[in-house]
Structures are given as C-alpha cells and as structure tokens.
Amino acid sequence: MTQLFRPEEHIENVLEGVRRTMFDDSGLRLESITGVPGASGRTAAGLPIGVDRIIMQPGTAFPLHVHEGAHLLYVLNGLGALHIDGKDYVLRTGDSIYVPADYPHGVQGPVNDEELEFLAFGVPHHPIDSHTRMTIVREQEAVMEVLSK
C-alpha cells in the first residue's frame, strides 16, 4: 500500500502552533505543562508516529509514568532532569534521550526561571491532550516493581 503525502497533516510547525493542555491517564490536568502538536502519520506497519513540543513551567514535573511504545526526547531549550532507573540525569539544551518502551520514568521541569522545552517523538503516538498518552505508575505499582527486582 502506498501512503500519500498530505501536507495539511504531515507538515506542522511546533514553534508556532497553539499550546494545548495535557492530562494524566485519569483525566487530571497537568498543571503548567502544555504541548504543541507536531506532524504525525502512520508507519508502513500501520502504527501512529508523531512528534510534539512539550513546554514545562518552573516547578512542574511529569510524574513517574510509562508509555506503550518507546520514544525519543530532544531538549530544545532549558535545564531539567530525567528520573529513570532510580537515578536523576540532568537534561540541557541539545540533549537527545532514548526512553525504552514501558520503562518507568519522569521528567522534572526547569530548575531555573526559564521554561523547559523538548520534542517528544513517539511510536505509537498519542495526541497531546489524550488521556492514553501515558500511564502513571501509582505508589503500589512502584513498590511492587522495586520488590520484583
């Protein structure tokens, strides 16, 4: 099957787009974290693929969570941190990060007064305001994971 290139769907400017509210898996708004949808489409295997710009304000954080697929992050601007495998890693402008599928991780927003902005590339991709974009690792689940190691 040949896929058609549709510029109205396959070209999106993530710097000029409208910021959208982001939510956790239970529908709660992620305060002071927004996203701008980027280009999206489907792979030859039929999986949704896409990229979005995520903007985090000072004092914000994505809670520990997982995704159904792996993703890549690319820091456009700012200074923050990634929490993964029990360790914190500093994120700074220009860093690219591979996050394996189903691996619990969290992102700490900016540690200074500037926004932290990064691109999130995902397969499968979920819309910015989707409640299925991530699954929060709840306290009991986190304890069970630690005990199973």
C-alpha positions in Angstrom: 0.0 0.0 0.0 1.4 3.4 -1.0 0.9 6.2 1.5 0.1 9.6 0.2 1.9 12.7 1.4 -0.7 15.1 2.8 0.9 18.5 3.6 -2.1 19.6 5.8 -1.4 16.6 8.0 2.3 15.9 7.5 3.8 19.5 7.9 3.2 21.2 11.3 5.2 24.0 12.9 5.7 23.1 16.6 7.1 26.6 17.4 4.0 28.5 16.1 1.2 26.0 17.0 -1.4 26.5 19.7 -0.5 25.2 23.1 -2.8 22.5 24.4 -3.5 21.3 27.9 -2.0 17.9 28.9 -3.7 15.3 31.1 -2.7 12.2 33.0 -4.3 8.8 32.5 -7.2 9.6 34.9 -8.1 12.9 33.2 -6.4 15.2 35.6 -4.8 18.3 34.1 -1.1 18.5 34.3 -0.7 22.0 35.8 1.6 24.4 33.9 2.6 21.7 31.3 1.4 22.2 27.8 2.1 20.8 24.4 2.0 21.8 20.7 1.1 19.0 18.3 3.6 18.4 15.5 3.5 16.3 12.4 2.0 12.8 12.5 1.2 9.9 10.3 1.3 6.2 10.1 4.3 3.9 9.6 4.3 1.2 6.9 3.2 -1.2 9.6 0.2 1.0 10.4 1.4 2.4 13.7 0.8 6.0 14.5 4.0 8.1 14.6 4.4 11.7 15.6 6.3 14.5 17.3 5.1 17.2 19.7 6.7 20.1 21.6 6.3 19.9 25.3 6.6 23.1 27.4 7.1 22.8 31.2 7.0 25.8 33.5 9.3 26.2 36.6 8.2 23.9 39.5 6.5 21.3 37.3 7.1 17.6 36.8 5.7 14.7 34.9 5.0 12.0 37.5 6.6 8.6 37.2 4.9 7.0 34.1 5.2 4.6 31.2 4.2 4.6 27.6 3.1 1.7 25.4 5.9 2.5 23.0 9.5 3.8 23.1 10.1 7.4 22.5 12.9 9.9 21.9 13.2 13.3 23.6 15.2 16.2 22.3 15.7 19.2 24.5 15.2 22.5 22.6 15.7 24.9 25.5 16.2 24.9 29.2 17.5 22.8 32.1 15.6 20.0 33.7 16.1 16.4 34.8 15.0 12.8 33.8 14.3 10.3 36.5 14.8 6.8 35.3 16.0 3.5 36.8 16.2 5.2 40.2 18.6 7.9 39.1 18.3 11.5 38.0 20.0 12.8 34.9 20.4 16.5 34.0 18.8 17.5 30.8 20.1 20.5 28.9 19.6 22.2 25.6 20.8 19.8 22.8 20.4 16.6 24.7 18.6 13.7 23.0 17.3 10.9 25.2 16.0 7.4 24.3 13.3 6.1 26.7 12.6 2.4 26.3 9.0 1.2 26.0 7.2 0.5 29.3 10.2 1.8 31.3 9.0 4.0 34.3 10.4 7.5 34.0 9.6 11.1 35.0 10.7 14.5 33.8 11.4 17.3 36.2 10.6 20.7 34.8 13.1 23.6 34.7 15.3 24.1 37.7 15.6 27.8 37.0 13.1 30.5 35.9 13.1 29.5 32.2 10.7 27.1 30.5 11.9 23.6 29.7 11.0 22.8 26.1 11.6 19.5 24.4 10.4 17.5 21.4 8.8 14.1 22.1 8.9 11.6 19.2 6.8 8.5 19.7 5.6 5.3 18.1 2.8 4.7 18.7 1.9 8.4 19.0 -1.0 9.8 21.0 -2.4 13.3 20.7 -1.2 15.9 23.2 -4.5 16.1 25.1 -5.1 12.3 25.1 -5.6 10.5 28.4 -3.9 7.5 26.9 -0.6 9.3 26.2 0.9 7.9 29.4 0.1 5.7 32.3 1.0 6.9 35.7 3.0 4.5 37.9 0.9 4.6 41.1 2.5 4.1 44.6 1.6 0.4 45.0 2.7 -0.4 41.4 6.1 1.3 42.1 6.5 -0.7 45.3 5.7 -3.9 43.5 8.3 -3.1 40.8 11.0 -2.5 43.3 10.2 -5.7 45.2 10.3 -7.7 42.0 13.9 -6.7 41.2 
